[in-house]
Amino acid sequence: VTEGVNYSEDYNITPILSYNSKKVIHINKALYNYNVANENSYTYHFQEKNKRQLWKTFEKLTSFFCDKNPLYIDAIEKSKLFSIVDCLLICNEKNNHDEFIDFLLIKLDEINKKYWRYLPLRKYLFLRAYRTKTYSILSKKIKFIYHKYRHRFKKDHM
């Protein structure tokens, strides 16, 4: 596990352990979960420092998988993109994370746009509007477009 990473520590090591395992099996039973009601947990409140720790995890995983099958890097890049959008949505509501938003936008620019197609439609529309700095103007329009046209997109993009 990466030093100083308390948030995403499971994601920090599980893919590497799985990759190096001789055998991985699927059990259709929940053996591990988060107590989302615990106000002292890392996942209860949005904390910028915890989200920044996630980027240390992404860096570690990218470094480990960079010379392996490209599908691993694809999975990491998709995860980065989903994390960026989720953080931007939260930051947009809270209105007090300008420096972190700048950090996220820099990270967003590092991600190939080919991964955007994996976003659910409403998150894709949000991201497009956010990148063009028209989100506050378009937020109502985005909701309208999403509800009106969502049937035209593949089910897996919703």
C-alpha positions as CSV (number, residue, x, y, z in Angstrom):
1,V,0.0,0.0,0.0
2,T,1.3,3.5,-0.9
3,E,2.6,5.5,2.1
4,G,0.1,8.1,3.3
5,V,-2.9,6.7,1.5
6,N,-5.7,6.0,3.8
7,Y,-8.5,6.7,1.3
8,S,-8.7,4.1,-1.6
9,E,-6.3,1.8,0.2
10,D,-8.2,-1.2,-1.1
11,Y,-8.1,0.0,-4.7
12,N,-4.4,0.7,-4.1
13,I,-3.5,-2.9,-3.7
14,T,-6.4,-5.2,-4.8
15,P,-5.7,-5.0,-8.6
16,I,-2.1,-5.8,-8.1
17,L,-2.9,-8.7,-5.8
18,S,-5.4,-10.0,-8.3
19,Y,-3.0,-9.7,-11.2
20,N,-0.3,-11.6,-9.3
21,S,-2.7,-14.3,-8.1
22,K,-2.6,-17.8,-9.6
23,K,-6.3,-18.1,-9.3
24,V,-9.2,-15.6,-8.8
25,I,-12.7,-16.7,-8.1
26,H,-16.0,-14.9,-7.9
27,I,-18.3,-15.5,-4.9
28,N,-21.8,-14.1,-5.3
29,K,-22.0,-12.9,-1.7
30,A,-21.1,-9.6,0.0
31,L,-18.2,-10.3,2.4
32,Y,-17.0,-6.7,2.7
33,N,-18.9,-3.4,2.8
34,Y,-18.7,0.2,3.9
35,N,-20.7,1.6,6.8
36,V,-21.9,4.8,5.1
37,A,-23.7,5.9,8.2
38,N,-20.4,6.2,10.1
39,E,-19.8,10.0,10.3
40,N,-16.1,9.4,11.1
41,S,-15.4,7.3,8.0
42,Y,-13.4,8.5,5.0
43,T,-16.3,8.0,2.7
44,Y,-19.0,9.8,4.7
45,H,-18.0,13.4,3.8
46,F,-16.4,14.8,0.7
47,Q,-12.8,15.7,1.7
48,E,-10.5,17.1,-0.9
49,K,-7.4,15.5,0.8
50,N,-9.0,12.0,0.5
51,K,-9.8,12.6,-3.2
52,R,-6.2,13.7,-3.8
53,Q,-5.0,10.4,-2.2
54,L,-7.0,8.6,-4.9
55,W,-4.6,10.2,-7.5
56,K,-1.6,8.6,-5.7
57,T,-3.4,5.3,-6.1
58,F,-4.0,5.9,-9.8
59,E,-0.3,6.8,-10.3
60,K,0.8,3.6,-8.5
61,L,-1.6,1.4,-10.6
62,T,-0.6,3.1,-13.8
63,S,3.1,2.6,-13.0
64,F,2.5,-1.1,-12.2
65,F,0.3,-1.9,-15.3
66,C,2.0,0.4,-17.9
67,D,3.9,-2.5,-19.5
68,K,1.1,-5.0,-19.2
69,N,-2.0,-5.6,-21.3
70,P,-3.4,-2.1,-22.4
71,L,-6.8,-3.1,-21.1
72,Y,-5.5,-2.5,-17.6
73,I,-4.6,1.1,-18.4
74,D,-8.0,1.5,-20.1
75,A,-9.7,0.5,-16.9
76,I,-7.6,2.9,-14.8
77,E,-8.2,5.8,-17.2
78,K,-12.0,5.1,-17.1
79,S,-11.8,5.1,-13.3
80,K,-9.9,8.4,-13.3
81,L,-12.6,10.0,-15.6
82,F,-15.5,8.8,-13.5
83,S,-13.7,10.1,-10.3
84,I,-13.1,13.5,-11.9
85,V,-16.7,13.9,-13.0
86,D,-18.0,12.8,-9.5
87,C,-15.7,15.2,-7.8
88,L,-16.6,18.1,-10.2
89,L,-20.3,17.4,-9.5
90,I,-19.7,17.6,-5.7
91,C,-17.4,20.6,-6.0
92,N,-19.9,22.4,-8.2
93,E,-22.6,22.0,-5.5
94,K,-20.3,23.1,-2.6
95,N,-18.8,26.1,-4.4
96,N,-15.6,26.3,-2.3
97,H,-13.0,24.1,-4.0
98,D,-11.5,26.3,-6.8
99,E,-8.0,25.0,-6.4
100,F,-9.1,21.4,-6.4
101,I,-11.3,22.1,-9.4
102,D,-8.2,23.4,-11.3
103,F,-6.3,20.2,-10.3
104,L,-9.2,18.1,-11.6
105,L,-9.3,20.0,-14.9
106,I,-5.6,19.5,-15.4
107,K,-6.1,15.7,-14.7
108,L,-9.0,15.7,-17.1
109,D,-6.8,17.2,-19.9
110,E,-4.4,14.3,-19.4
111,I,-7.2,11.7,-20.2
112,N,-7.8,10.7,-23.8
113,K,-11.2,11.8,-24.9
114,K,-11.9,8.3,-26.3
115,Y,-12.8,7.3,-22.7
116,W,-15.6,9.9,-22.5
117,R,-18.0,7.6,-24.4
118,Y,-18.1,5.3,-21.3
119,L,-19.7,8.0,-19.2
120,P,-23.4,7.8,-18.5
121,L,-25.2,10.4,-20.7
122,R,-26.0,12.9,-17.9
123,K,-22.4,12.9,-16.7
124,Y,-21.1,13.2,-20.3
125,L,-23.4,16.3,-20.8
126,F,-22.3,17.7,-17.5
127,L,-18.6,17.3,-18.4
128,R,-19.1,18.9,-21.8
129,A,-20.9,21.9,-20.3
130,Y,-18.4,22.2,-17.5
131,R,-15.4,22.2,-19.9
132,T,-17.0,25.0,-21.9
133,K,-17.8,26.9,-18.7
134,T,-21.5,26.9,-19.5
135,Y,-22.7,24.5,-16.8
136,S,-24.5,27.0,-14.6
137,I,-26.4,28.3,-17.7
138,L,-27.1,24.9,-19.2
139,S,-27.9,22.8,-16.1
140,K,-31.6,23.0,-16.6
141,K,-31.2,22.3,-20.4
142,I,-29.0,19.3,-19.7
143,K,-31.7,17.8,-17.5
144,F,-34.3,18.4,-20.2
145,I,-32.1,16.9,-22.9
146,Y,-31.2,14.0,-20.8
147,H,-34.8,13.1,-20.1
148,K,-36.0,13.7,-23.6
149,Y,-33.3,11.9,-25.5
150,R,-32.0,9.2,-23.2
151,H,-33.8,6.5,-25.1
152,R,-31.7,7.2,-28.2
153,F,-28.5,6.1,-26.5
154,K,-27.4,2.5,-25.8
155,K,-28.5,1.2,-22.4
156,D,-24.9,0.8,-21.3
157,H,-24.2,4.5,-21.7
158,M,-26.9,5.6,-19.3
